Amino acid sequence: MAIKVKNPQEIASMKTSGRILGKILKELEDYVKPGISTFDLELKAVELFELYGAIPSFKGYQGYPAILCTSVNEEVVHSIPNDFPLKKGDILSIDCGACINGLHTDSAVAVIVGGETSVQAERMVKACIEALWAGIAQAKPGNRLGDIGHAIQEVVERAGFSIIRDLTGHGIGRTIHEAPYVLNYGNPGEGEKLSPGNTIAIEPIICMGNPNIETMDDDWTIVTRDSSLSIQHEHTVLITNKGCEVLTLRPGEQAQTEA
């Protein structure tokens, strides 16, 4: 199945939403410190979306009640912001989407609360970030989705961590989730072929222990079944004639797209 190709107007809107989303996530990342809650981050996000004039993609999507997904420690994805204070050493994924002119972008940033955590948790966060950039480096015309998944898988498993295979990246554009699934594992040369104008969200989702997961009673928050630590890091990318453009870069972040 061919991946949707965006027209120039759609791409322009996604570039705008991606730029705004990068700014919002950078400000939220800088706002994180021990003692604040993820609901404090949600309130900050409300201010920032109003400031930048974007529509939050997640709030109301399939009934989701918040702008942000704020997953802490053993929480994997889709955690609803709450009043529990963050502690130094917690690991946090802030996942968010932004919409301009009906076009969405999606990104998540992995944060170590207080800047320090256990050696193993820090290694896992670094491996997740490295895996994302390894996958992005394979996002270029003529390559296939399996090239992206394989690059991510190699980094994560070489570092000794587990890929949560039940959760994946995805196409993105007129809706927050479009076809195809963008797996975080795979074989080179397999899967749909990438073409200029494709837009996909690449998001390694990994954990320290067993990758089995379960959904909590709120019907949203997904956690590791063995309570092992988990982390996510994500960008939306546009396939170009020469490679790809990362649409959700945060201010000061440098793209690492060389394979």
C-alpha positions as CSV (number, residue, x, y, z in Angstrom):
1,M,0.0,0.0,0.0
2,A,1.5,3.4,-1.0
3,I,1.9,6.0,1.7
4,K,-0.1,9.2,1.1
5,V,1.9,12.0,-0.6
6,K,1.2,15.5,0.7
7,N,0.8,18.4,-1.7
8,P,2.8,21.7,-1.2
9,Q,0.1,23.4,0.7
10,E,-0.3,20.5,3.1
11,I,3.5,20.4,3.6
12,A,3.6,24.1,4.3
13,S,1.0,23.7,7.1
14,M,2.8,20.7,8.6
15,K,6.0,22.7,8.6
16,T,4.3,25.4,10.5
17,S,2.6,23.1,13.0
18,G,5.9,21.2,13.4
19,R,7.9,24.4,14.2
20,I,5.3,25.4,16.7
21,L,5.2,22.0,18.3
22,G,9.0,22.0,18.6
23,K,8.9,25.3,20.4
24,I,6.1,24.1,22.8
25,L,8.0,20.9,23.7
26,K,11.2,22.8,24.3
27,E,9.4,25.1,26.7
28,L,7.8,22.2,28.4
29,E,11.1,20.3,28.7
30,D,12.7,23.4,30.2
31,Y,9.8,23.7,32.7
32,V,10.3,20.2,34.1
33,K,11.8,20.1,37.6
34,P,11.4,18.1,40.7
35,G,8.2,19.0,42.6
36,I,6.0,20.0,39.7
37,S,3.3,17.7,38.5
38,T,2.4,16.5,35.0
39,F,-0.8,18.5,35.4
40,D,1.3,21.6,35.9
41,L,2.8,20.7,32.5
42,E,-0.7,20.4,31.1
43,L,-1.6,23.8,32.3
44,K,1.6,25.2,30.8
45,A,0.7,23.5,27.5
46,V,-2.7,25.2,27.5
47,E,-0.9,28.6,27.8
48,L,1.6,27.7,25.0
49,F,-1.0,26.5,22.5
50,E,-3.0,29.8,23.1
51,L,0.2,31.8,22.7
52,Y,1.3,30.1,19.4
53,G,-2.2,29.8,17.9
54,A,-2.2,26.1,17.2
55,I,-4.8,23.5,18.0
56,P,-3.7,20.6,20.2
57,S,-4.1,17.3,18.3
58,F,-4.6,14.9,21.2
59,K,-7.3,16.6,23.3
60,G,-10.6,15.0,22.4
61,Y,-9.0,12.5,20.0
62,Q,-11.0,9.3,20.5
63,G,-12.1,10.9,23.8
64,Y,-8.6,11.6,25.2
65,P,-9.1,14.3,27.9
66,A,-5.8,16.2,27.8
67,I,-3.3,18.1,25.5
68,L,-0.3,16.1,26.7
69,C,0.5,12.4,27.3
70,T,3.0,12.5,30.2
71,S,4.4,9.0,30.9
72,V,6.6,8.6,34.0
73,N,8.9,5.7,34.8
74,E,7.0,2.4,34.1
75,E,4.3,4.3,32.2
76,V,4.8,3.6,28.5
77,V,2.4,5.9,26.6
78,H,-0.9,7.7,26.8
79,S,-0.6,8.7,30.5
80,I,-3.1,11.4,31.5
81,P,-1.5,14.3,33.4
82,N,-2.1,14.1,37.1
83,D,-1.2,15.9,40.4
84,F,1.6,13.6,41.6
85,P,4.8,15.6,42.0
86,L,7.7,14.5,39.8
87,K,10.9,13.4,41.7
88,K,14.5,13.8,40.8
89,G,15.6,10.8,38.8
90,D,12.2,10.1,37.3
91,I,12.2,9.6,33.5
92,L,9.4,11.3,31.6
93,S,8.1,11.3,28.0
94,I,6.1,14.4,27.0
95,D,4.1,13.4,23.9
96,C,2.1,16.1,22.1
97,G,0.5,16.9,18.7
98,A,-0.2,20.2,17.0
99,C,-2.5,21.1,14.2
100,I,-2.5,24.0,11.8
101,N,-5.0,24.3,8.9
102,G,-6.1,20.8,9.5
103,L,-2.6,19.3,9.3
104,H,-1.0,17.5,12.2
105,T,2.5,16.9,13.5
106,D,3.4,14.6,16.5
107,S,6.5,14.6,18.7
108,A,7.7,13.4,22.1
109,V,10.7,14.3,24.1
110,A,12.4,12.1,26.7
111,V,13.3,14.0,29.9
112,I,15.3,13.1,33.0
113,V,13.7,15.0,35.9
114,G,16.4,17.0,37.7
115,G,19.0,16.0,35.1
116,E,20.2,12.9,37.0
117,T,19.0,9.4,37.3
118,S,20.4,5.8,37.7
119,V,23.1,4.8,35.3
120,Q,20.9,2.2,33.6
121,A,18.0,4.5,33.2
122,E,20.2,7.2,31.7
123,R,21.6,4.6,29.3
124,M,18.1,3.7,28.2
125,V,17.1,7.3,27.6
126,K,20.2,7.8,25.5
127,A,19.6,4.6,23.6
128,C,16.1,5.6,22.8
129,I,17.2,9.0,21.4
130,E,20.0,7.4,19.4
131,A,17.6,4.9,18.0
132,L,15.3,7.6,16.9
133,W,18.0,9.3,14.9
134,A,19.2,6.0,13.5
135,G,15.7,5.4,12.2
136,I,15.4,9.0,10.8
137,A,18.7,8.5,9.0
138,Q,17.0,5.7,7.0
139,A,14.0,7.9,6.1
140,K,14.8,8.7,2.5
141,P,13.3,8.1,-0.9
142,G,13.7,4.6,-2.2
143,N,14.2,3.1,1.3
144,R,11.5,1.1,2.9
145,L,9.9,1.1,6.3
146,G,11.8,-2.0,7.2
147,D,15.0,0.0,6.9
148,I,13.8,2.4,9.6
149,G,12.6,-0.4,11.9
150,H,15.8,-2.4,11.5
151,A,18.0,0.7,12.3
152,I,16.0,1.3,15.5
153,Q,16.0,-2.3,16.5
154,E,19.8,-2.6,16.1
155,V,20.5,0.4,18.4
156,V,18.0,-0.7,21.1
157,E,18.9,-4.3,21.3
158,R,22.6,-3.7,21.1
159,A,22.3,-1.5,24.2
160,G,20.5,-4.4,26.0
161,F,16.9,-2.9,26.1
162,S,13.6,-4.2,24.7
163,I,11.4,-2.8,22.0
164,I,7.7,-2.6,22.9
165,R,6.4,-4.1,19.7
166,D,2.8,-3.6,20.3
167,L,3.3,0.2,19.9
168,T,4.5,1.8,16.7
169,G,5.0,5.0,14.8
170,H,2.6,6.0,12.0
171,G,1.8,8.0,9.0
172,I,0.5,11.5,9.8
173,G,-1.2,14.5,8.1
174,R,-4.9,15.1,7.8
175,T,-5.4,12.9,10.9
176,I,-3.0,12.3,13.7
177,H,-2.7,8.6,12.8
178,E,-2.6,7.7,9.2
179,A,-1.5,4.5,7.5
180,P,1.1,2.9,7.5
181,Y,2.3,1.6,10.8
182,V,6.0,2.5,11.3
183,L,7.4,-0.4,13.2
184,N,10.4,-0.1,15.6
185,Y,11.8,-3.4,14.3
186,G,12.1,-5.1,11.0
187,N,14.2,-6.3,8.1
188,P,16.0,-4.0,5.6
189,G,14.3,-3.8,2.2
190,E,10.9,-4.9,3.5
191,G,7.7,-2.8,3.9
192,E,6.3,0.1,2.0
193,K,8.6,2.2,-0.1
194,L,9.2,5.8,0.9
195,S,8.7,8.6,-1.6
196,P,9.0,12.4,-1.6
197,G,6.0,14.0,0.1
198,N,5.4,11.2,2.6
199,T,5.1,12.3,6.2
200,I,5.6,9.8,9.1
201,A,6.0,9.9,12.8
202,I,9.0,7.8,14.0
203,E,8.9,6.9,17.7
204,P,11.0,4.3,19.4
205,I,9.2,3.1,22.5
206,I,11.4,0.9,24.6
207,C,11.8,-0.5,28.1
208,M,14.3,-1.9,30.5
209,G,12.7,-5.3,31.1
210,N,10.0,-7.5,29.5
211,P,8.1,-5.7,26.7
212,N,4.7,-7.0,27.7
213,I,2.3,-4.2,28.5
214,E,-1.2,-3.6,30.0
215,T,-3.7,-0.8,30.1
216,M,-4.7,0.7,33.4
217,D,-8.3,1.3,34.7
218,D,-8.5,4.8,33.1
219,D,-8.5,3.0,29.7
220,W,-5.6,5.2,28.5
221,T,-2.4,4.8,30.5
222,I,-0.3,1.9,29.3
223,V,2.4,0.5,31.6
224,T,5.0,-2.3,31.5
225,R,3.5,-5.5,33.1
226,D,6.7,-6.1,35.1
227,S,6.9,-2.4,36.2
228,S,10.2,-1.9,34.4
229,L,11.2,1.6,33.3
230,S,10.1,2.7,29.8
231,I,10.8,5.7,27.5
232,Q,9.7,7.2,24.2
233,H,11.2,9.8,21.9
234,E,9.6,10.9,18.6
235,H,9.7,13.2,15.6
236,T,7.6,13.8,12.5
237,V,9.6,13.7,9.3
238,L,8.9,14.7,5.7
239,I,10.5,12.6,3.0
240,T,12.2,14.9,0.5
241,N,14.0,14.3,-2.9
242,K,17.3,14.0,-1.2
243,G,16.5,12.5,2.2
244,C,14.2,13.8,4.9
245,E,13.4,17.0,6.8
246,V,12.6,16.8,10.5
247,L,9.5,18.9,11.0
248,T,9.4,19.0,14.8
249,L,12.9,20.0,15.7
250,R,13.0,21.9,19.0
251,P,15.0,25.2,19.2
252,G,18.7,24.4,19.5
253,E,18.2,20.8,18.4
254,Q,20.4,19.6,15.5
255,A,19.1,17.1,13.0
256,Q,21.2,13.9,12.8
257,T,20.1,12.5,9.5
258,E,23.3,11.1,8.1
259,A,23.1,7.3,7.8
